[in-house]
Amino acid sequence: MKKITLLFLVLVIASCGVKQTQSMLSNGDYDGAIYSAIDALKSNKNAKGKQDYVYLLEEAFAKAKQRDLETLNLLSKEKSPANYEKIYNLYTQLSNRQERIKPLLPLQLLKEGRNAIFPMDDYSDDLVNSKSNLSGFLYTNAKKLMTSKNKMDFRQAFDDLTYLEKLNPNYKDVRALMDDAQFKGTDFVHVYTKNETNMVIPVRLQDDLLDFSTYGINDKWTVYHNNKQKNVTYDFAMLVNFRQIAISPEQIKEKQFIKEKQIKDGVKNLVDANGNVVKDSLGKVIKVDNMKTITVSVYEFTQFKSCKVTAKVDYINLKTNQLLDAYPVTSEFVFSYIYANYNGDKRAVEETYYQYFDRRAVQFPTNEQMVYDTGEDLKLKLKNIITNNKFRR
């Protein structure tokens, strides 16, 4: 019974595969039908159950080849350099299709007593010629684009040259042109800070904020510099303008609270409501936990100081000297330190609280340190602004 069920499942799966391949062929997806048939024929290609795939592969190959050759004929008649890529891709497709089928040959059609027909052609010369034409077109077009003053044209030239380098490695001076196209297509951004507060901004905070190597935000076409370089013409500026710094007074907040807790303090005899000792069935006195209540009075001290930095990030177009956009940013750092002492039994509080009993008051951080400590949060928000708001829309 199990063998019959398994055979039925195999037949159902095979039938679905054939129908799917037939559907691809009927819908003009010839290569989809070819790949599906090839996958099915990779094992037991001469089995009777695989015959439908052989017929489908023969038909799909013939129709795909005919369609590609007709398209090539039309493109060649147009004699347009813009068609070079399509022509090259079609010859590549024709050649690759043959190479996929060759390992399976011969494929038998058992009922007809013949091998399936797959006419194979040599496309090597066509591939070489179409590749040469496409390479020349890409190179000439990229060189033309690089005579422009528009950065977008240099970026398009870079993409064309990248494709050309992959298509035809070491073609002429392509690699040098790629470097030139990338440099001239890149937006360079000068980043600097301005202090409009009445407080001194720590130098190390400014250095950290402008250390863009830690941000990981340079992308393919945007590079940020905090120090201007002589050989670079900057397109944009990003100004981090400190507007206000608010630092709270140093505060020590006091709090007293009492905790009670019942703990085990040895054992005692179990007695009934009349005060008589209770015994078990063997006459032995029953013992129970002796519980007692402990109390502790805790005096808690919290040292508190906060710093809030308000800034504005301006995006400026240096070509027009216009403000493109502005983004407010606020960062806050809170210093909070707890220590405590007690009277009574400290076991009345949770063990996690014991750490505060081992502490003493510490020195408050300086104002400069407080401002600096806002830096990590400020950097995170600054990175978020840069990541979500590009200079060039």
Sine and cosine of phi, psi and omega as CSV:
sin_phi,cos_phi,sin_psi,cos_psi,sin_omega,cos_omega
0.00,0.00,-0.67,0.75,0.00,-1.00
-0.90,0.44,-0.64,0.77,0.00,-1.00
-0.90,0.44,-0.65,0.76,0.00,-1.00
-0.90,0.43,-0.68,0.73,0.01,-1.00
-0.89,0.46,-0.69,0.72,0.00,-1.00
-0.89,0.45,-0.68,0.73,0.01,-1.00
-0.89,0.45,-0.64,0.77,0.02,-1.00
-0.89,0.46,-0.67,0.74,0.01,-1.00
-0.90,0.43,-0.64,0.77,0.02,-1.00
-0.89,0.46,-0.68,0.73,0.00,-1.00
-0.91,0.41,-0.62,0.78,0.01,-1.00
-0.91,0.42,-0.70,0.71,0.00,-1.00
-0.89,0.45,-0.69,0.72,0.01,-1.00
-0.89,0.46,-0.65,0.76,0.00,-1.00
-0.90,0.44,-0.65,0.76,0.02,-1.00
-0.90,0.43,-0.63,0.78,0.01,-1.00
-0.90,0.44,-0.67,0.74,0.02,-1.00
-0.90,0.43,-0.69,0.72,0.00,-1.00
-0.89,0.45,-0.63,0.78,0.01,-1.00
-0.91,0.41,-0.67,0.74,0.02,-1.00
-0.91,0.42,-0.67,0.74,0.03,-1.00
-0.89,0.46,-0.62,0.78,0.02,-1.00
-0.89,0.45,-0.67,0.74,0.05,-1.00
-0.87,0.50,-0.70,0.72,-0.01,-1.00
-0.89,0.45,-0.69,0.73,-0.02,-1.00
-0.91,0.41,-0.50,0.86,-0.03,-1.00
-1.00,-0.01,0.11,0.99,0.05,-1.00
0.99,0.11,0.10,0.99,0.06,-1.00
-1.00,0.03,0.95,0.31,-0.12,-0.99
-0.91,0.42,-0.68,0.73,-0.01,-1.00
-0.93,0.37,-0.56,0.83,0.09,-1.00
-0.88,0.47,-0.67,0.74,0.04,-1.00
-0.91,0.42,-0.64,0.77,0.01,-1.00
-0.89,0.46,-0.74,0.67,-0.02,-1.00
-0.90,0.44,-0.62,0.78,0.01,-1.00
-0.91,0.42,-0.69,0.72,0.00,-1.00
-0.92,0.40,-0.66,0.75,0.01,-1.00
-0.87,0.49,-0.69,0.72,0.02,-1.00
-0.87,0.50,-0.64,0.77,-0.02,-1.00
-0.94,0.33,-0.47,0.88,-0.08,-1.00
-1.00,-0.07,0.02,1.00,-0.02,-1.00
-0.92,0.40,-0.38,0.92,0.05,-1.00
-0.79,-0.61,0.65,-0.76,0.02,-1.00
0.78,0.63,0.76,0.65,-0.10,-1.00
-0.89,0.46,-0.42,0.91,-0.04,-1.00
-1.00,-0.09,0.10,0.99,0.02,-1.00
-0.93,0.38,0.53,-0.84,-0.01,-1.00
-0.87,0.50,-0.58,0.82,-0.03,-1.00
-0.93,0.36,-0.18,0.98,-0.01,-1.00
-0.98,-0.19,0.02,1.00,-0.08,-1.00
-0.87,0.49,-0.62,0.79,0.01,-1.00
-0.86,0.51,-0.60,0.80,0.00,-1.00
-0.92,0.38,-0.57,0.82,0.01,-1.00
-0.90,0.43,-0.70,0.71,0.03,-1.00
-0.88,0.47,-0.70,0.71,-0.01,-1.00
-0.90,0.44,-0.64,0.76,0.00,-1.00
-0.91,0.42,-0.67,0.74,0.00,-1.00
-0.88,0.48,-0.72,0.70,-0.03,-1.00
-0.93,0.36,-0.69,0.72,-0.02,-1.00
-0.90,0.44,-0.64,0.77,0.01,-1.00
-0.89,0.45,-0.71,0.71,-0.02,-1.00
-0.89,0.45,-0.68,0.73,-0.04,-1.00
-0.95,0.31,-0.61,0.79,0.03,-1.00
-0.91,0.42,-0.69,0.72,0.01,-1.00
-0.89,0.45,-0.70,0.72,-0.01,-1.00
-0.88,0.47,-0.69,0.73,-0.01,-1.00
-0.90,0.44,-0.68,0.73,0.00,-1.00
-0.90,0.44,-0.67,0.74,-0.01,-1.00
-0.92,0.39,-0.61,0.79,0.04,-1.00
-0.91,0.41,-0.65,0.76,0.04,-1.00
-0.90,0.43,-0.67,0.75,0.03,-1.00
-0.88,0.47,-0.64,0.77,0.01,-1.00
-0.89,0.46,-0.67,0.74,0.01,-1.00
-0.92,0.39,-0.71,0.71,-0.01,-1.00
-0.90,0.43,-0.62,0.78,0.00,-1.00
-0.91,0.41,-0.60,0.80,0.01,-1.00
-0.92,0.40,-0.52,0.86,0.00,-1.00
-0.94,0.35,-0.45,0.90,0.05,-1.00
0.79,0.62,0.69,0.72,0.01,-1.00
-0.95,-0.31,0.80,-0.61,0.05,-1.00
-0.84,0.54,-0.41,0.91,0.01,-1.00
-0.91,0.41,-0.28,0.96,-0.01,-1.00
-1.00,-0.03,-0.06,1.00,-0.10,-0.99
-0.85,0.52,-0.64,0.77,-0.01,-1.00
-0.92,0.39,-0.69,0.73,0.03,-1.00
-0.88,0.48,-0.67,0.74,0.01,-1.00
-0.89,0.46,-0.73,0.68,0.01,-1.00
-0.87,0.48,-0.69,0.72,-0.01,-1.00
-0.90,0.44,-0.59,0.81,0.01,-1.00
-0.93,0.37,-0.68,0.73,0.05,-1.00
-0.90,0.43,-0.62,0.79,0.06,-1.00
-0.89,0.46,-0.66,0.75,0.00,-1.00
-0.91,0.42,-0.69,0.73,0.03,-1.00
-0.87,0.49,-0.70,0.72,-0.02,-1.00
-0.93,0.37,-0.71,0.70,-0.03,-1.00
-0.90,0.44,-0.59,0.81,0.00,-1.00
-0.88,0.47,-0.68,0.73,0.03,-1.00
-0.89,0.45,-0.68,0.73,-0.05,-1.00
-0.91,0.42,-0.46,0.89,0.04,-1.00
-0.95,0.32,-0.57,0.82,-0.08,-1.00
-0.99,0.11,-0.55,0.83,-0.11,-0.99
-0.77,0.63,-0.69,0.73,-0.03,-1.00
-0.88,0.47,-0.36,0.93,-0.04,-1.00
-1.00,0.06,-0.30,0.95,-0.13,-0.99
-0.96,0.28,0.54,-0.84,-0.04,1.00
-0.99,0.16,0.43,-0.90,0.09,-1.00
-0.90,-0.43,0.83,-0.56,-0.11,-0.99
-1.00,0.01,0.62,-0.78,0.20,-0.98
-0.96,-0.29,0.99,-0.14,-0.21,-0.98
-0.89,0.46,-0.68,0.73,-0.05,-1.00
-0.92,0.40,-0.55,0.84,-0.05,-1.00
-1.00,-0.05,-0.15,0.99,0.02,-1.00
0.89,0.45,0.60,0.80,0.01,-1.00
-0.59,-0.81,0.19,-0.98,0.12,-0.99
-1.00,0.00,0.56,-0.83,0.07,-1.00
-0.88,0.47,0.54,-0.84,-0.10,-0.99
-0.98,-0.19,0.83,-0.56,0.06,-1.00
-0.72,-0.69,1.00,0.05,-0.03,-1.00
-0.87,0.49,0.85,-0.53,-0.03,-1.00
-0.97,-0.25,0.74,-0.67,0.01,-1.00
-0.88,-0.47,0.39,-0.92,0.05,-1.00
-1.00,-0.06,0.93,-0.36,-0.03,-1.00
-0.98,-0.22,0.19,0.98,-0.12,-0.99
-0.86,0.51,-0.71,0.70,0.01,-1.00
-0.91,0.42,-0.65,0.76,0.01,-1.00
-0.90,0.44,-0.62,0.78,0.03,-1.00
-0.91,0.41,-0.70,0.71,0.00,-1.00
-0.89,0.46,-0.72,0.69,-0.04,-1.00
-0.92,0.39,-0.69,0.72,-0.02,-1.00
-0.93,0.36,-0.57,0.82,0.06,-1.00
-0.92,0.40,-0.65,0.76,0.03,-1.00
-0.90,0.43,-0.69,0.72,0.03,-1.00
-0.89,0.46,-0.69,0.73,-0.02,-1.00
-0.92,0.39,-0.67,0.75,0.01,-1.00
-0.87,0.50,-0.72,0.70,0.01,-1.00
-0.89,0.46,-0.65,0.76,0.00,-1.00
-0.91,0.42,-0.72,0.69,0.00,-1.00
-0.88,0.47,-0.66,0.75,-0.02,-1.00
-0.90,0.43,-0.75,0.66,-0.02,-1.00
-0.90,0.44,-0.67,0.75,-0.02,-1.00
-0.92,0.40,-0.63,0.77,0.02,-1.00
-0.91,0.42,-0.68,0.74,0.02,-1.00
-0.88,0.47,-0.62,0.79,0.02,-1.00
-0.92,0.40,-0.70,0.72,0.01,-1.00
-0.88,0.48,-0.53,0.85,-0.06,-1.00
-0.98,0.18,0.02,1.00,0.14,-0.99
-1.00,0.03,-0.10,0.99,-0.02,-1.00
-0.98,0.19,0.24,-0.97,0.11,-0.99
-0.96,-0.29,0.07,1.00,-0.03,-1.00
-1.00,-0.04,0.83,-0.56,-0.03,-1.00
-0.87,0.49,-0.53,0.85,0.00,-1.00
-0.90,0.45,-0.55,0.83,0.04,-1.00
-0.93,0.38,-0.61,0.79,0.04,-1.00
-0.92,0.39,-0.57,0.82,0.03,-1.00
-0.93,0.37,-0.63,0.78,0.06,-1.00
-0.91,0.41,-0.65,0.76,0.04,-1.00
-0.87,0.49,-0.66,0.75,0.01,-1.00
-0.88,0.47,-0.69,0.72,0.01,-1.00
-0.89,0.45,-0.67,0.75,0.02,-1.00
-0.90,0.43,-0.66,0.75,-0.01,-1.00
-0.94,0.35,-0.56,0.83,0.06,-1.00
-0.89,0.45,-0.68,0.73,0.05,-1.00
-0.90,0.45,-0.67,0.74,0.01,-1.00
-0.90,0.44,-0.65,0.76,0.00,-1.00
-0.90,0.43,-0.59,0.80,0.04,-1.00
-0.95,0.31,-0.64,0.77,-0.02,-1.00
-0.94,0.33,-0.68,0.73,-0.13,-0.99
-0.63,-0.77,0.98,0.21,-0.08,-1.00
-0.81,0.58,0.62,-0.79,0.04,-1.00
0.90,0.43,0.48,0.87,0.02,-1.00
-0.97,0.24,0.88,-0.47,0.03,-1.00
0.71,0.70,-0.74,-0.67,-0.04,-1.00
-0.97,-0.26,0.60,0.80,-0.10,-1.00
-0.86,0.51,-0.67,0.74,-0.06,-1.00
-0.91,0.42,-0.62,0.78,0.05,-1.00
-0.92,0.39,-0.64,0.77,0.04,-1.00
-0.91,0.42,-0.60,0.80,0.02,-1.00
-0.88,0.47,-0.69,0.72,0.03,-1.00
-0.88,0.47,-0.67,0.74,-0.01,-1.00
-0.92,0.40,-0.68,0.73,-0.01,-1.00
-0.91,0.42,-0.64,0.77,0.00,-1.00
-0.92,0.38,-0.67,0.74,0.00,-1.00
-0.89,0.45,-0.72,0.69,-0.07,-1.00
-0.97,0.22,-0.27,0.96,0.04,-1.00
-1.00,-0.08,-0.06,1.00,-0.06,-1.00
-1.00,0.05,0.66,-0.75,0.15,-0.99
-1.00,0.05,0.84,-0.54,0.05,-1.00
-0.98,-0.21,0.76,-0.65,-0.08,-1.00
-0.89,-0.46,0.81,-0.58,0.09,-1.00
-1.00,-0.05,0.83,-0.56,-0.03,-1.00
-0.93,-0.37,0.75,-0.66,0.02,-1.00
-0.49,-0.87,0.20,-0.98,-0.03,-1.00
-0.90,-0.44,0.36,-0.93,0.07,-1.00
-0.64,-0.77,0.69,-0.72,-0.06,-1.00
-0.94,-0.33,0.94,-0.33,0.04,-1.00
-0.96,-0.28,0.19,0.98,0.04,-1.00
-1.00,0.02,0.09,-1.00,0.06,-1.00
-0.99,-0.14,0.30,0.96,-0.02,-1.00
-0.85,-0.52,0.35,-0.94,0.03,-1.00
-0.99,0.13,0.80,-0.60,0.08,-1.00
-1.00,0.08,0.84,-0.55,0.00,-1.00
-0.82,0.58,0.72,-0.70,-0.02,-1.00
-0.86,0.51,-0.65,0.76,-0.04,-1.00
-0.92,0.39,-0.47,0.88,0.08,-1.00
-0.92,0.38,-0.71,0.70,0.04,-1.00
-0.88,0.48,-0.65,0.76,0.02,-1.00
-0.90,0.44,-0.67,0.74,0.01,-1.00
-0.91,0.43,-0.68,0.73,-0.01,-1.00
-0.89,0.46,-0.58,0.82,-0.08,-1.00
-1.00,-0.08,0.07,1.00,0.05,-1.00
-1.00,0.08,0.99,0.12,-0.13,-0.99
-0.96,0.28,-0.11,0.99,0.07,-1.00
-0.92,0.39,-0.38,0.92,-0.01,-1.00
-1.00,0.01,-0.14,0.99,-0.05,-1.00
-1.00,0.07,-0.53,0.85,-0.06,-1.00
0.91,0.42,0.62,0.79,-0.09,-1.00
-0.94,-0.35,-0.17,0.99,0.07,-1.00
-0.88,0.48,0.76,-0.65,0.04,-1.00
-0.89,-0.46,-0.18,-0.98,-0.10,-0.99
-0.85,0.53,-0.59,0.81,-0.13,-0.99
-0.85,-0.53,0.18,0.98,0.01,-1.00
-0.68,-0.73,0.81,-0.59,0.00,-1.00
-0.78,-0.63,0.73,-0.69,-0.04,-1.00
-0.96,-0.28,0.74,-0.67,0.06,-1.00
-0.82,-0.58,0.72,-0.70,0.11,-0.99
-1.00,-0.07,-0.31,0.95,0.12,-0.99
-0.88,-0.48,0.83,-0.56,-0.04,-1.00
-0.89,0.45,0.63,-0.77,0.05,-1.00
-0.95,-0.30,0.59,-0.81,-0.14,-0.99
-0.90,0.44,-0.60,0.80,-0.10,-0.99
-1.00,0.00,0.21,0.98,-0.07,-1.00
-0.89,-0.45,0.74,-0.67,0.14,-0.99
-0.99,-0.15,0.86,-0.51,-0.11,-0.99
-1.00,0.05,0.69,-0.73,-0.04,-1.00
-1.00,-0.06,-0.59,0.81,-0.07,-1.00
-0.69,-0.73,0.30,-0.95,0.11,-0.99
-0.77,-0.64,0.54,-0.84,0.10,-1.00
-0.82,-0.57,0.91,-0.41,-0.06,-1.00
-0.97,-0.24,0.86,-0.50,0.11,-0.99
-1.00,-0.10,0.98,-0.22,-0.14,-0.99
-0.98,-0.19,0.95,-0.32,0.05,-1.00
-0.96,0.27,0.87,-0.49,-0.08,-1.00
-0.98,-0.17,-0.62,0.79,-0.07,-1.00
-0.42,-0.91,0.60,-0.80,0.10,-0.99
-0.78,-0.63,0.87,-0.50,-0.01,-1.00
-0.89,-0.45,0.87,-0.50,0.00,-1.00
-0.88,-0.48,0.80,-0.60,-0.03,-1.00
-0.97,0.24,0.35,-0.94,0.10,-0.99
-0.91,0.41,0.35,-0.94,0.09,-1.00
-0.96,0.28,0.79,-0.61,-0.07,-1.00
-0.79,-0.61,0.56,-0.83,0.15,-0.99
-0.82,-0.57,0.92,-0.38,-0.02,-1.00
-0.99,-0.15,0.74,-0.68,-0.02,-1.00
-0.94,-0.34,0.58,-0.82,0.03,-1.00
-0.54,-0.84,0.69,-0.72,0.06,-1.00
-0.87,-0.50,0.69,-0.73,0.06,-1.00
-0.53,-0.85,0.40,-0.92,-0.02,-1.00
-0.90,-0.43,0.69,-0.72,0.02,-1.00
-0.85,-0.53,0.65,-0.76,0.09,-1.00
-0.84,-0.54,0.49,-0.87,-0.02,-1.00
-0.38,-0.93,0.62,-0.79,0.07,-1.00
-1.00,-0.06,0.75,-0.67,0.01,-1.00
-0.76,-0.65,0.33,-0.94,0.02,-1.00
-0.98,0.19,0.75,-0.66,0.02,-1.00
-0.77,-0.63,0.96,0.29,-0.03,-1.00
0.98,0.21,-0.36,-0.93,-0.01,-1.00
-0.77,-0.64,0.25,-0.97,0.03,-1.00
-0.53,-0.85,0.23,-0.97,0.03,-1.00
-0.95,0.30,0.61,-0.79,0.08,-1.00
-0.99,0.15,0.77,-0.63,0.02,-1.00
-0.85,-0.52,0.44,-0.90,0.02,-1.00
-1.00,0.03,-0.13,-0.99,-0.07,-1.00
-0.90,0.44,-0.35,0.94,0.00,-1.00
-1.00,-0.09,0.04,1.00,0.02,-1.00
1.00,0.04,0.15,0.99,0.00,-1.00
-1.00,0.06,0.60,-0.80,0.02,-1.00
-0.93,0.37,0.71,-0.70,0.00,-1.00
-0.99,-0.10,0.73,-0.68,0.02,-1.00
-0.88,-0.47,0.34,-0.94,0.04,-1.00
-1.00,0.06,-0.11,-0.99,-0.09,-1.00
-0.91,0.41,-0.33,0.94,0.02,-1.00
-1.00,-0.08,0.03,1.00,0.03,-1.00
1.00,0.06,0.19,0.98,-0.03,-1.00
-1.00,-0.02,0.67,-0.74,-0.02,-1.00
-0.91,0.41,0.75,-0.66,0.01,-1.00
-0.99,0.10,0.77,-0.64,-0.01,-1.00
-0.98,-0.21,0.59,-0.81,0.08,-1.00
-0.72,-0.69,0.32,-0.95,0.02,-1.00
-0.89,0.45,0.68,-0.73,0.09,-1.00
-1.00,-0.08,0.95,-0.30,-0.07,-1.00
-0.99,-0.12,0.62,-0.78,0.07,-1.00
-0.68,-0.73,0.40,-0.92,-0.02,-1.00
-0.99,-0.13,0.78,-0.62,0.06,-1.00
-0.91,-0.41,0.42,-0.91,-0.07,-1.00
-0.69,-0.72,0.56,-0.83,0.08,-1.00
-0.65,-0.76,0.63,-0.77,0.09,-1.00
-0.95,-0.32,0.87,-0.49,-0.10,-1.00
-0.96,-0.29,0.70,-0.71,0.09,-1.00
-0.92,-0.39,0.95,-0.31,-0.10,-0.99
-0.97,-0.26,0.68,-0.73,0.01,-1.00
-0.82,-0.57,0.73,-0.68,0.03,-1.00
-0.86,-0.52,0.88,-0.47,0.11,-0.99
-1.00,0.05,0.77,-0.63,-0.11,-0.99
-0.69,-0.72,0.68,-0.73,0.09,-1.00
-0.38,-0.92,0.67,-0.74,-0.04,-1.00
-0.76,-0.65,0.41,-0.91,0.03,-1.00
-0.68,-0.73,0.74,-0.67,0.01,-1.00
-0.81,-0.59,0.84,-0.55,-0.01,-1.00
-0.93,-0.37,0.82,-0.58,0.04,-1.00
-0.93,-0.36,0.77,-0.63,-0.03,-1.00
-0.66,-0.76,0.11,-0.99,0.04,-1.00
-0.65,-0.76,0.73,-0.68,0.01,-1.00
-0.97,-0.23,0.90,-0.43,-0.01,-1.00
-0.98,-0.20,0.74,-0.67,0.14,-0.99
-0.98,-0.18,0.84,-0.55,-0.09,-1.00
-0.82,-0.58,0.73,-0.68,0.11,-0.99
-1.00,0.07,0.93,-0.37,-0.07,-1.00
-0.97,0.25,-0.29,0.96,0.04,-1.00
-0.96,0.29,-0.62,0.78,-0.03,-1.00
-0.95,-0.31,-0.16,0.99,-0.06,-1.00
0.87,0.49,0.53,0.85,-0.02,-1.00
-0.96,-0.28,0.54,-0.84,0.08,-1.00
-0.98,0.22,0.87,-0.49,-0.02,-1.00
-0.99,0.11,-0.65,0.76,-0.02,-1.00
-0.21,-0.98,0.29,-0.96,0.02,-1.00
-0.64,-0.77,0.65,-0.76,-0.06,-1.00
-0.77,-0.64,0.89,-0.45,0.04,-1.00
-0.95,0.31,0.54,-0.84,0.04,-1.00
-0.57,-0.82,0.71,-0.70,-0.01,-1.00
-0.77,-0.64,0.74,-0.68,0.04,-1.00
-0.78,-0.63,0.55,-0.84,-0.05,-1.00
-0.70,-0.72,0.62,-0.79,0.09,-1.00
-0.78,-0.62,0.72,-0.69,-0.02,-1.00
-0.87,-0.49,0.81,-0.58,0.13,-0.99
-0.99,-0.13,0.86,-0.51,0.01,-1.00
-0.66,-0.75,0.84,-0.55,-0.06,-1.00
-0.71,-0.71,0.80,-0.59,-0.07,-1.00
-0.92,-0.38,0.70,-0.71,0.18,-0.98
-0.63,-0.78,0.33,-0.94,-0.10,-1.00
-0.43,-0.90,0.33,-0.95,0.20,-0.98
-0.70,-0.72,0.11,-0.99,-0.14,-0.99
-0.46,-0.89,0.32,-0.95,0.17,-0.99
-0.81,-0.58,0.75,-0.66,-0.01,-1.00
0.91,-0.41,-0.45,-0.89,-0.05,-1.00
-0.98,-0.19,0.93,-0.35,-0.10,-1.00
-0.92,0.40,-0.23,0.97,0.02,-1.00
-0.90,0.43,-0.19,0.98,0.00,-1.00
-0.96,0.28,-0.29,0.96,0.06,-1.00
-0.98,-0.22,0.26,-0.97,0.01,-1.00
-0.91,0.42,0.53,-0.85,-0.02,-1.00
-0.87,0.49,-0.50,0.86,-0.01,-1.00
-0.90,0.44,-0.31,0.95,-0.01,-1.00
-1.00,0.08,-0.26,0.97,-0.07,-1.00
-0.84,0.55,-0.52,0.86,-0.06,-1.00
-0.83,0.55,-0.52,0.85,-0.04,-1.00
-0.95,0.30,-0.41,0.91,0.03,-1.00
-0.95,0.32,-0.39,0.92,-0.03,-1.00
-1.00,0.04,0.02,1.00,-0.06,-1.00
-0.98,-0.20,0.33,-0.95,0.14,-0.99
-0.75,-0.66,0.20,-0.98,0.01,-1.00
-0.86,0.50,0.57,-0.82,0.03,-1.00
-0.88,-0.47,0.21,-0.98,0.03,-1.00
-0.97,0.25,0.70,-0.72,0.05,-1.00
-0.91,0.40,0.56,-0.83,0.09,-1.00
-0.91,0.42,0.51,-0.86,0.02,-1.00
-0.94,0.34,0.26,-0.96,0.05,-1.00
-0.87,0.50,-0.64,0.77,0.00,-1.00
-0.89,0.46,-0.66,0.75,0.01,-1.00
-0.91,0.41,-0.62,0.78,0.02,-1.00
-0.88,0.47,-0.70,0.72,0.02,-1.00
-0.89,0.45,-0.67,0.74,-0.01,-1.00
-0.90,0.43,-0.61,0.79,-0.05,-1.00
-0.93,0.36,-0.26,0.96,0.11,-0.99
-0.97,0.26,-0.19,0.98,-0.15,-0.99
-0.85,0.53,-0.69,0.73,-0.05,-1.00
-0.88,0.47,-0.70,0.72,0.03,-1.00
-0.92,0.40,-0.63,0.78,0.01,-1.00
-0.90,0.44,-0.67,0.75,0.02,-1.00
-0.89,0.45,-0.66,0.75,0.00,-1.00
-0.89,0.46,-0.68,0.73,0.00,-1.00
-0.95,0.32,-0.58,0.82,0.04,-1.00
-0.91,0.41,-0.68,0.73,0.03,-1.00
-0.88,0.47,-0.64,0.77,0.00,-1.00
-0.89,0.45,-0.65,0.76,0.04,-1.00
-0.89,0.46,-0.72,0.69,-0.04,-1.00
-0.91,0.42,-0.67,0.75,-0.04,-1.00
-0.91,0.41,-0.61,0.80,-0.10,-0.99
-1.00,-0.09,-0.10,0.99,-0.05,-1.00
-0.70,-0.72,0.98,-0.19,-0.04,-1.00
-0.99,0.12,0.47,-0.88,0.03,-1.00
-0.94,0.35,-0.64,0.76,-0.05,-1.00
-0.96,-0.28,0.90,-0.44,-0.03,-1.00
-0.97,0.25,0.00,0.00,0.00,0.00
